[in-house]
Amino acid sequence: MATVLRGRQREAARNDRAILEAARVVFLRDPDATMHRVAAEAGVGVGGLYRRYAGKEDLLRTICADGLRRSIAIGEAALADTDDPWSAFATYLERSVDAGVHQLTVRLAGRFALTDELVALTEQADSVAERVFRFARGAGVLRRDVTRTDLTFLSEQIAAIGLGDDVRTGELRHRYLRVLLDGLRSDATTMQLPGPPPTDEELARRWQRSDAAAG
């Protein structure tokens, strides 16, 4: 009996992962997509989808929580590369691009109400990102007039690149990320940046659910 239950648990875990990956693909392509489209992409019944998630907002929150956990893991791995601060910093940005971390903000910000869990995960992800930033800044490899919040917006610009072809999109994102990285090096600074960097409040404001999304 226990063996059967373990088998069912493995199957449930596979189904959960399939649903999350399908939902990520569907909603990043079209944030207004329905739960029916997610079920079709995942190859599961709509009833089974609703047994796992109460509705679209619940599923969107789960996707974003998963993305935040990925971001935290990427940052922690980068911080383990203590021999080369620039390599750690560049690797953090490159792996974040590959994981599509900032696509979630570009496509889904403001479309659902935040929970305490999401707020806590966001704070943890921000803390790890700050540690990666300070590691590079402390080593003197990062230009002095760039802040962590600047990096958030710059990363989102890279994430906004999309051609409908995953391979080509990935190539272009890494192409422009390389241009971005060259401009972030302390030894490449030629002009002072105009205007102040974005504030944490400005970043957070985008996740406040709009009236249109709430309706």
PANU-428085 format. One record per residue (C-alpha): residue number from 1; residue in three letters; chain; x, y, z. Coordinates in nm, 4 decimals. Example, Ala and Ser with C-alpha at 12.3 -4.5 7.8 and 13.67 -1.06 7.14 Angstrom:
% PANU-428085
+-----+------+-----+----------+----------+----------+
: seq : type : mol :       xx :       yy :       zz :
+-----+------+-----+----------+----------+----------+
:   1 :  Ala :   A :   1.2300 :  -0.4500 :   0.7800 :
:   2 :  Ser :   A :   1.3670 :  -0.1060 :   0.7140 :
+-----+------+-----+----------+----------+----------+
This chain:
% PANU-428085
+-----+------+-----+----------+----------+----------+
: seq : type : mol :       xx :       yy :       zz :
+-----+------+-----+----------+----------+----------+
:   1 :  Met :   A :   0.0000 :   0.0000 :   0.0000 :
:   2 :  Ala :   A :   0.2794 :   0.2395 :   0.0901 :
:   3 :  Thr :   A :   0.4487 :   0.1728 :  -0.2441 :
:   4 :  Val :   A :   0.1290 :   0.2652 :  -0.4301 :
:   5 :  Leu :   A :   0.1028 :   0.5894 :  -0.2340 :
:   6 :  Arg :   A :   0.4638 :   0.6794 :  -0.3128 :
:   7 :  Gly :   A :   0.3929 :   0.6145 :  -0.6798 :
:   8 :  Arg :   A :   0.0896 :   0.8391 :  -0.6649 :
:   9 :  Gln :   A :   0.2916 :   1.1075 :  -0.4909 :
:  10 :  Arg :   A :   0.5544 :   1.0933 :  -0.7651 :
:  11 :  Glu :   A :   0.2840 :   1.1192 :  -1.0290 :
:  12 :  Ala :   A :   0.1254 :   1.4135 :  -0.8464 :
:  13 :  Ala :   A :   0.4618 :   1.5880 :  -0.8281 :
:  14 :  Arg :   A :   0.5164 :   1.5358 :  -1.2016 :
:  15 :  Asn :   A :   0.1695 :   1.6728 :  -1.2742 :
:  16 :  Asp :   A :   0.2288 :   1.9749 :  -1.0525 :
:  17 :  Arg :   A :   0.5565 :   2.0504 :  -1.2317 :
:  18 :  Ala :   A :   0.3926 :   2.0050 :  -1.5731 :
:  19 :  Ile :   A :   0.1149 :   2.2453 :  -1.4756 :
:  20 :  Leu :   A :   0.3574 :   2.5085 :  -1.3469 :
:  21 :  Glu :   A :   0.5751 :   2.4896 :  -1.6562 :
:  22 :  Ala :   A :   0.2703 :   2.5040 :  -1.8815 :
:  23 :  Ala :   A :   0.1246 :   2.7973 :  -1.6891 :
:  24 :  Arg :   A :   0.4555 :   2.9793 :  -1.7084 :
:  25 :  Val :   A :   0.4678 :   2.9342 :  -2.0869 :
:  26 :  Val :   A :   0.1019 :   3.0300 :  -2.1366 :
:  27 :  Phe :   A :   0.0906 :   3.3341 :  -1.9109 :
:  28 :  Leu :   A :   0.4265 :   3.4738 :  -2.0200 :
:  29 :  Arg :   A :   0.2992 :   3.4498 :  -2.3763 :
:  30 :  Asp :   A :  -0.0410 :   3.5981 :  -2.2892 :
:  31 :  Pro :   A :  -0.1131 :   3.7200 :  -1.9344 :
:  32 :  Asp :   A :  -0.4850 :   3.7317 :  -2.0185 :
:  33 :  Ala :   A :  -0.4980 :   3.3613 :  -2.1084 :
:  34 :  Thr :   A :  -0.7549 :   3.1402 :  -1.9372 :
:  35 :  Met :   A :  -0.7121 :   2.8405 :  -1.7103 :
:  36 :  His :   A :  -0.8517 :   2.6256 :  -1.9938 :
:  37 :  Arg :   A :  -0.5489 :   2.7150 :  -2.2054 :
:  38 :  Val :   A :  -0.3158 :   2.6195 :  -1.9220 :
:  39 :  Ala :   A :  -0.4897 :   2.2835 :  -1.8831 :
:  40 :  Ala :   A :  -0.4593 :   2.2178 :  -2.2577 :
:  41 :  Glu :   A :  -0.0896 :   2.3102 :  -2.2574 :
:  42 :  Ala :   A :  -0.0233 :   2.0857 :  -1.9569 :
:  43 :  Gly :   A :  -0.2263 :   1.7983 :  -2.0962 :
:  44 :  Val :   A :  -0.4520 :   1.7758 :  -1.7904 :
:  45 :  Gly :   A :  -0.8238 :   1.8196 :  -1.7399 :
:  46 :  Val :   A :  -0.9603 :   2.1571 :  -1.6313 :
:  47 :  Gly :   A :  -1.1188 :   1.9895 :  -1.3297 :
:  48 :  Gly :   A :  -0.7824 :   1.8544 :  -1.2204 :
:  49 :  Leu :   A :  -0.6300 :   2.2001 :  -1.2580 :
:  50 :  Tyr :   A :  -0.8954 :   2.3572 :  -1.0367 :
:  51 :  Arg :   A :  -0.8495 :   2.0857 :  -0.7760 :
:  52 :  Arg :   A :  -0.4906 :   2.2074 :  -0.7381 :
:  53 :  Tyr :   A :  -0.5498 :   2.5810 :  -0.7747 :
:  54 :  Ala :   A :  -0.8549 :   2.7785 :  -0.6675 :
:  55 :  Gly :   A :  -0.8284 :   3.0086 :  -0.9681 :
:  56 :  Lys :   A :  -0.5996 :   3.2007 :  -1.1994 :
:  57 :  Glu :   A :  -0.4673 :   3.4344 :  -0.9305 :
:  58 :  Asp :   A :  -0.3685 :   3.1398 :  -0.7146 :
:  59 :  Leu :   A :  -0.1798 :   2.9871 :  -1.0067 :
:  60 :  Leu :   A :  -0.0096 :   3.3167 :  -1.0926 :
:  61 :  Arg :   A :   0.1057 :   3.3535 :  -0.7335 :
:  62 :  Thr :   A :   0.2476 :   3.0015 :  -0.7405 :
:  63 :  Ile :   A :   0.4376 :   3.0736 :  -1.0628 :
:  64 :  Cys :   A :   0.5883 :   3.3878 :  -0.9159 :
:  65 :  Ala :   A :   0.6813 :   3.2117 :  -0.5915 :
:  66 :  Asp :   A :   0.8580 :   2.9457 :  -0.7977 :
:  67 :  Gly :   A :   1.0406 :   3.2182 :  -0.9921 :
:  68 :  Leu :   A :   1.1525 :   3.3903 :  -0.6732 :
:  69 :  Arg :   A :   1.2886 :   3.0620 :  -0.5368 :
:  70 :  Arg :   A :   1.4826 :   3.0149 :  -0.8612 :
:  71 :  Ser :   A :   1.6246 :   3.3656 :  -0.8284 :
:  72 :  Ile :   A :   1.7336 :   3.2995 :  -0.4703 :
:  73 :  Ala :   A :   1.9036 :   2.9728 :  -0.5687 :
:  74 :  Ile :   A :   2.0839 :   3.1421 :  -0.8595 :
:  75 :  Gly :   A :   2.2095 :   3.4176 :  -0.6315 :
:  76 :  Glu :   A :   2.3293 :   3.1796 :  -0.3628 :
:  77 :  Ala :   A :   2.5170 :   2.9763 :  -0.6246 :
:  78 :  Ala :   A :   2.6802 :   3.2910 :  -0.7617 :
:  79 :  Leu :   A :   2.7926 :   3.3961 :  -0.4146 :
:  80 :  Ala :   A :   2.9704 :   3.0617 :  -0.3774 :
:  81 :  Asp :   A :   3.2059 :   3.1730 :  -0.6577 :
:  82 :  Thr :   A :   3.4262 :   3.3767 :  -0.4224 :
:  83 :  Asp :   A :   3.7440 :   3.3548 :  -0.6317 :
:  84 :  Asp :   A :   3.6261 :   3.5919 :  -0.9051 :
:  85 :  Pro :   A :   3.3749 :   3.8655 :  -0.8086 :
:  86 :  Trp :   A :   3.3141 :   3.9729 :  -1.1683 :
:  87 :  Ser :   A :   3.2506 :   3.6148 :  -1.2770 :
:  88 :  Ala :   A :   3.0059 :   3.5709 :  -0.9886 :
:  89 :  Phe :   A :   2.8214 :   3.8893 :  -1.0835 :
:  90 :  Ala :   A :   2.8080 :   3.8091 :  -1.4567 :
:  91 :  Thr :   A :   2.7051 :   3.4500 :  -1.3916 :
:  92 :  Tyr :   A :   2.4209 :   3.5687 :  -1.1684 :
:  93 :  Leu :   A :   2.2821 :   3.7883 :  -1.4475 :
:  94 :  Glu :   A :   2.3355 :   3.5244 :  -1.7172 :
:  95 :  Arg :   A :   2.1611 :   3.2494 :  -1.5213 :
:  96 :  Ser :   A :   1.8782 :   3.4863 :  -1.4302 :
:  97 :  Val :   A :   1.8267 :   3.5519 :  -1.8014 :
:  98 :  Asp :   A :   1.8270 :   3.1781 :  -1.8775 :
:  99 :  Ala :   A :   1.5740 :   3.1130 :  -1.5985 :
: 100 :  Gly :   A :   1.3456 :   3.3922 :  -1.7190 :
: 101 :  Val :   A :   1.3385 :   3.5429 :  -1.3699 :
: 102 :  His :   A :   1.2624 :   3.8983 :  -1.4812 :
: 103 :  Gln :   A :   1.0083 :   3.7970 :  -1.7442 :
: 104 :  Leu :   A :   0.7635 :   3.7401 :  -1.4605 :
: 105 :  Thr :   A :   0.7826 :   4.1052 :  -1.3602 :
: 106 :  Val :   A :   0.7609 :   4.2295 :  -1.7182 :
: 107 :  Arg :   A :   0.4497 :   4.0238 :  -1.7952 :
: 108 :  Leu :   A :   0.2702 :   3.9606 :  -1.4663 :
: 109 :  Ala :   A :   0.3322 :   4.2528 :  -1.2297 :
: 110 :  Gly :   A :   0.0119 :   4.4003 :  -1.0883 :
: 111 :  Arg :   A :  -0.2150 :   4.1137 :  -1.1991 :
: 112 :  Phe :   A :  -0.2790 :   3.9541 :  -0.8605 :
: 113 :  Ala :   A :  -0.2843 :   4.0352 :  -0.4926 :
: 114 :  Leu :   A :   0.0363 :   3.9661 :  -0.3010 :
: 115 :  Thr :   A :   0.0430 :   3.7262 :  -0.0071 :
: 116 :  Asp :   A :   0.2673 :   3.7267 :   0.2988 :
: 117 :  Glu :   A :   0.4597 :   3.4362 :   0.1458 :
: 118 :  Leu :   A :   0.5291 :   3.6278 :  -0.1745 :
: 119 :  Val :   A :   0.6353 :   3.9367 :   0.0179 :
: 120 :  Ala :   A :   0.8758 :   3.7267 :   0.2267 :
: 121 :  Leu :   A :   1.0190 :   3.5545 :  -0.0825 :
: 122 :  Thr :   A :   1.0592 :   3.8906 :  -0.2562 :
: 123 :  Glu :   A :   1.2495 :   4.0285 :   0.0420 :
: 124 :  Gln :   A :   1.4723 :   3.7200 :   0.0456 :
: 125 :  Ala :   A :   1.5389 :   3.7455 :  -0.3293 :
: 126 :  Asp :   A :   1.6166 :   4.1162 :  -0.2946 :
: 127 :  Ser :   A :   1.8536 :   4.0421 :  -0.0075 :
: 128 :  Val :   A :   2.0449 :   3.7841 :  -0.2125 :
: 129 :  Ala :   A :   2.0586 :   4.0208 :  -0.5121 :
: 130 :  Glu :   A :   2.1929 :   4.2931 :  -0.2828 :
: 131 :  Arg :   A :   2.4647 :   4.0592 :  -0.1562 :
: 132 :  Val :   A :   2.5709 :   3.9738 :  -0.5126 :
: 133 :  Phe :   A :   2.5753 :   4.3443 :  -0.5985 :
: 134 :  Arg :   A :   2.7761 :   4.4399 :  -0.2900 :
: 135 :  Phe :   A :   3.0219 :   4.1564 :  -0.3565 :
: 136 :  Ala :   A :   3.1009 :   4.3014 :  -0.7001 :
: 137 :  Arg :   A :   3.0929 :   4.6597 :  -0.5734 :
: 138 :  Gly :   A :   3.3233 :   4.5801 :  -0.2824 :
: 139 :  Ala :   A :   3.5760 :   4.4214 :  -0.5183 :
: 140 :  Gly :   A :   3.5839 :   4.7381 :  -0.7280 :
: 141 :  Val :   A :   3.4793 :   4.5638 :  -1.0509 :
: 142 :  Leu :   A :   3.1428 :   4.7420 :  -1.0873 :
: 143 :  Arg :   A :   3.1007 :   5.1039 :  -1.1910 :
: 144 :  Arg :   A :   3.0286 :   5.3259 :  -0.8913 :
: 145 :  Asp :   A :   2.7213 :   5.5099 :  -1.0234 :
: 146 :  Val :   A :   2.5080 :   5.1947 :  -1.0718 :
: 147 :  Thr :   A :   2.2746 :   5.0670 :  -0.7997 :
: 148 :  Arg :   A :   2.1009 :   4.7340 :  -0.7448 :
: 149 :  Thr :   A :   1.7700 :   4.8894 :  -0.8469 :
: 150 :  Asp :   A :   1.9295 :   5.0006 :  -1.1753 :
: 151 :  Leu :   A :   2.0164 :   4.6369 :  -1.2382 :
: 152 :  Thr :   A :   1.6543 :   4.5345 :  -1.1868 :
: 153 :  Phe :   A :   1.5291 :   4.7613 :  -1.4641 :
: 154 :  Leu :   A :   1.8202 :   4.6747 :  -1.6933 :
: 155 :  Ser :   A :   1.7517 :   4.3025 :  -1.6467 :
: 156 :  Glu :   A :   1.3836 :   4.3558 :  -1.7236 :
: 157 :  Gln :   A :   1.4774 :   4.5273 :  -2.0510 :
: 158 :  Ile :   A :   1.6738 :   4.2167 :  -2.1487 :
: 159 :  Ala :   A :   1.3795 :   3.9966 :  -2.0445 :
: 160 :  Ala :   A :   1.1410 :   4.1992 :  -2.2637 :
: 161 :  Ile :   A :   1.3216 :   4.0799 :  -2.5791 :
: 162 :  Gly :   A :   1.1161 :   3.8137 :  -2.7539 :
: 163 :  Leu :   A :   1.0705 :   3.6901 :  -3.1105 :
: 164 :  Gly :   A :   0.8429 :   3.3901 :  -3.0626 :
: 165 :  Asp :   A :   1.1414 :   3.1613 :  -3.1203 :
: 166 :  Asp :   A :   1.2959 :   3.0432 :  -2.7922 :
: 167 :  Val :   A :   1.6397 :   2.9703 :  -2.9379 :
: 168 :  Arg :   A :   1.6700 :   3.3017 :  -3.1231 :
: 169 :  Thr :   A :   1.5260 :   3.4918 :  -2.8288 :
: 170 :  Gly :   A :   1.7869 :   3.3357 :  -2.6000 :
: 171 :  Glu :   A :   2.0672 :   3.4290 :  -2.8398 :
: 172 :  Leu :   A :   1.9560 :   3.7911 :  -2.8561 :
: 173 :  Arg :   A :   1.9071 :   3.8211 :  -2.4818 :
: 174 :  His :   A :   2.2605 :   3.7007 :  -2.4209 :
: 175 :  Arg :   A :   2.3929 :   3.9240 :  -2.6999 :
: 176 :  Tyr :   A :   2.2510 :   4.2360 :  -2.5368 :
: 177 :  Leu :   A :   2.3380 :   4.1145 :  -2.1896 :
: 178 :  Arg :   A :   2.7020 :   4.1034 :  -2.3017 :
: 179 :  Val :   A :   2.6749 :   4.4662 :  -2.4169 :
: 180 :  Leu :   A :   2.5174 :   4.5519 :  -2.0823 :
: 181 :  Leu :   A :   2.7903 :   4.3742 :  -1.8855 :
: 182 :  Asp :   A :   3.0641 :   4.5582 :  -2.0731 :
: 183 :  Gly :   A :   2.8979 :   4.8859 :  -1.9784 :
: 184 :  Leu :   A :   2.8775 :   4.7869 :  -1.6105 :
: 185 :  Arg :   A :   3.2484 :   4.7221 :  -1.5611 :
: 186 :  Ser :   A :   3.4290 :   4.9824 :  -1.3538 :
: 187 :  Asp :   A :   3.7085 :   5.0078 :  -1.6098 :
: 188 :  Ala :   A :   3.4631 :   5.0855 :  -1.8915 :
: 189 :  Thr :   A :   3.2986 :   5.3934 :  -1.7374 :
: 190 :  Thr :   A :   3.3246 :   5.6915 :  -1.9707 :
: 191 :  Met :   A :   3.0156 :   5.9028 :  -1.8914 :
: 192 :  Gln :   A :   2.8241 :   5.9693 :  -1.5717 :
: 193 :  Leu :   A :   2.4677 :   5.8382 :  -1.5662 :
: 194 :  Pro :   A :   2.1972 :   6.1105 :  -1.5744 :
: 195 :  Gly :   A :   1.9229 :   6.1277 :  -1.3136 :
: 196 :  Pro :   A :   1.8800 :   5.9285 :  -0.9914 :
: 197 :  Pro :   A :   1.8396 :   5.5492 :  -0.9889 :
: 198 :  Pro :   A :   1.4951 :   5.3940 :  -0.9318 :
: 199 :  Thr :   A :   1.3892 :   5.3563 :  -0.5703 :
: 200 :  Asp :   A :   1.2737 :   5.0386 :  -0.3988 :
: 201 :  Glu :   A :   0.9297 :   5.2008 :  -0.3667 :
: 202 :  Glu :   A :   0.9111 :   5.2547 :  -0.7432 :
: 203 :  Leu :   A :   0.9988 :   4.8904 :  -0.8039 :
: 204 :  Ala :   A :   0.7448 :   4.7650 :  -0.5511 :
: 205 :  Arg :   A :   0.4672 :   4.9890 :  -0.6828 :
: 206 :  Arg :   A :   0.4471 :   4.7878 :  -1.0056 :
: 207 :  Trp :   A :   0.3292 :   4.4811 :  -0.8125 :
: 208 :  Gln :   A :   0.0286 :   4.6640 :  -0.6720 :
: 209 :  Arg :   A :  -0.2744 :   4.5162 :  -0.8442 :
: 210 :  Ser :   A :  -0.4385 :   4.7621 :  -1.0823 :
: 211 :  Asp :   A :  -0.8160 :   4.8141 :  -1.0903 :
: 212 :  Ala :   A :  -0.8279 :   4.6610 :  -1.4402 :
: 213 :  Ala :   A :  -0.6467 :   4.3472 :  -1.3264 :
: 214 :  Ala :   A :  -0.8591 :   4.3214 :  -1.0141 :
: 215 :  Gly :   A :  -1.1758 :   4.3304 :  -1.2233 :
+-----+------+-----+----------+----------+----------+
